[in-house]
Amino acid sequence: MIGSEITRFLLAGGLAAAINWLARIALSLWLPLEAAILVAYAIGMLAGFFLYRRFVFQAEAGSIGRQAVLFLAVNALGAVVVLATTLGLALLAGRLLPGLAPALAETLAHGFAIGIGAVANYLGHRALTFGQSRGAFSGQRSGG
């Protein structure tokens, strides 16, 4: 049922996003913001692949190579969106709220940007990565 799949996606994606977000905070102690975002995104993406594959889309074991390539492609686009959104929102927050600490503006912007990327990732993974494009919004599962 699509409702339960979306719930599983939100839970697994929330965990992967939390891993991403917390990793970015820690990595920012040693790396510039842009590098920390991209490295943290990769860490969250790795967690997400295994969580989505196992708990959300329940993909067949034999197609892991193809799924990994498509997962990387969908998430590469997501990484660009998250990076651009984070940088744009952090800049906007800095201009609109000049008293806001830059680290806090970056953290809030990054959290919001991860949320924006989640919707596109769900649709991309459902349609491409894990091969369930037919019946995607009708509640039907297609074969993988």
C-alpha positions as CSV (number, residue, x, y, z in Angstrom):
1,M,0.0,0.0,0.0
2,I,1.4,3.4,-1.0
3,G,0.5,5.0,2.4
4,S,2.7,2.6,4.3
5,E,5.4,2.9,1.7
6,I,5.4,6.7,2.2
7,T,5.5,6.3,5.9
8,R,8.5,3.9,5.7
9,F,10.2,6.3,3.3
10,L,9.7,9.2,5.7
11,L,11.0,7.2,8.6
12,A,14.0,5.8,6.7
13,G,14.6,9.1,5.0
14,G,14.3,11.0,8.3
15,L,17.0,8.7,9.8
16,A,19.3,9.2,6.7
17,A,18.6,13.0,6.8
18,A,19.5,13.1,10.5
19,I,22.7,11.2,9.8
20,N,23.4,13.7,7.0
21,W,22.6,16.8,9.1
22,L,24.6,15.6,12.2
23,A,27.5,14.6,10.1
24,R,27.6,18.1,8.4
25,I,27.7,19.7,11.8
26,A,30.6,17.6,13.0
27,L,32.4,17.9,9.6
28,S,32.1,21.7,9.7
29,L,34.5,21.7,12.6
30,W,37.3,20.6,10.1
31,L,36.0,21.4,6.6
32,P,34.6,24.4,4.8
33,L,30.8,24.5,4.7
34,E,30.6,23.4,1.0
35,A,32.9,20.4,1.5
36,A,31.1,19.5,4.8
37,I,27.7,19.5,3.0
38,L,28.9,17.2,0.2
39,V,30.7,14.7,2.5
40,A,27.8,14.6,4.9
41,Y,25.4,14.2,1.9
42,A,27.5,11.1,0.8
43,I,27.3,9.7,4.3
44,G,23.5,10.2,4.5
45,M,23.1,8.8,1.0
46,L,24.9,5.6,1.8
47,A,22.7,5.1,4.9
48,G,19.7,6.0,2.8
49,F,20.4,3.4,0.0
50,F,20.5,0.5,2.4
51,L,17.5,1.8,4.4
52,Y,15.3,2.4,1.3
53,R,16.4,-0.8,-0.3
54,R,15.6,-2.9,2.7
55,F,12.7,-1.2,4.4
56,V,10.9,1.0,1.9
57,F,11.0,-0.5,-1.5
58,Q,11.9,-4.0,-0.6
59,A,14.0,-4.4,-3.7
60,E,15.1,-7.7,-5.2
61,A,18.6,-8.7,-4.1
62,G,19.9,-9.4,-7.6
63,S,19.7,-5.9,-8.9
64,I,21.9,-4.1,-6.4
65,G,24.5,-2.8,-9.0
66,R,21.9,-1.2,-11.2
67,Q,20.1,0.2,-8.2
68,A,23.3,1.7,-6.8
69,V,24.1,3.5,-10.1
70,L,20.6,4.9,-10.4
71,F,20.6,5.8,-6.7
72,L,23.8,7.8,-7.2
73,A,22.4,9.6,-10.2
74,V,19.2,10.6,-8.4
75,N,21.2,11.7,-5.3
76,A,23.8,13.6,-7.4
77,L,21.0,15.8,-8.6
78,G,19.7,16.0,-5.0
79,A,23.2,17.0,-3.7
80,V,23.2,19.9,-6.1
81,V,19.8,21.0,-4.9
82,V,20.7,20.7,-1.3
83,L,24.0,22.6,-1.7
84,A,22.5,25.4,-3.7
85,T,19.5,25.7,-1.4
86,T,21.7,25.7,1.7
87,L,24.0,28.3,0.5
88,G,21.2,30.5,-0.8
89,L,19.1,30.3,2.4
90,A,22.1,30.8,4.6
91,L,23.0,34.0,2.6
92,L,19.4,35.1,2.7
93,A,19.2,34.5,6.5
94,G,22.4,36.5,7.0
95,R,21.0,39.4,5.1
96,L,17.5,39.3,6.6
97,L,18.7,38.6,10.2
98,P,22.1,40.2,10.5
99,G,22.3,39.3,14.2
100,L,21.9,35.6,13.5
101,A,25.2,33.6,14.0
102,P,26.4,32.3,10.7
103,A,26.8,28.8,12.0
104,L,23.1,28.8,13.1
105,A,22.0,30.2,9.8
106,E,23.9,27.5,8.0
107,T,22.5,24.7,10.2
108,L,18.9,25.9,9.8
109,A,19.4,26.4,6.0
110,H,20.9,22.9,5.6
111,G,18.1,21.3,7.6
112,F,15.5,23.0,5.4
113,A,17.4,22.1,2.2
114,I,17.5,18.4,3.1
115,G,13.7,18.5,3.4
116,I,13.3,20.0,-0.1
117,G,15.5,17.3,-1.6
118,A,13.4,14.5,0.1
119,V,10.4,14.9,-2.1
120,A,12.4,14.7,-5.4
121,N,14.4,11.8,-4.0
122,Y,11.3,9.8,-3.2
123,L,9.9,10.3,-6.7
124,G,13.2,9.5,-8.3
125,H,13.9,6.4,-6.3
126,R,10.4,5.1,-6.6
127,A,10.3,5.6,-10.4
128,L,14.0,4.9,-11.3
129,T,16.1,3.4,-8.6
130,F,13.9,0.7,-7.4
131,G,11.8,0.3,-10.5
132,Q,8.3,0.9,-9.3
133,S,7.0,3.6,-11.6
134,R,3.8,1.9,-12.7
135,G,1.0,2.6,-10.3
136,A,3.2,5.0,-8.3
137,F,0.3,7.1,-7.1
138,S,-2.5,4.6,-7.4
139,G,-1.4,2.4,-4.5
140,Q,-0.3,-0.4,-6.7
141,R,3.2,-1.9,-6.6
142,S,4.8,-3.0,-9.8
143,G,7.3,-5.7,-10.3
144,G,11.0,-4.8,-9.9
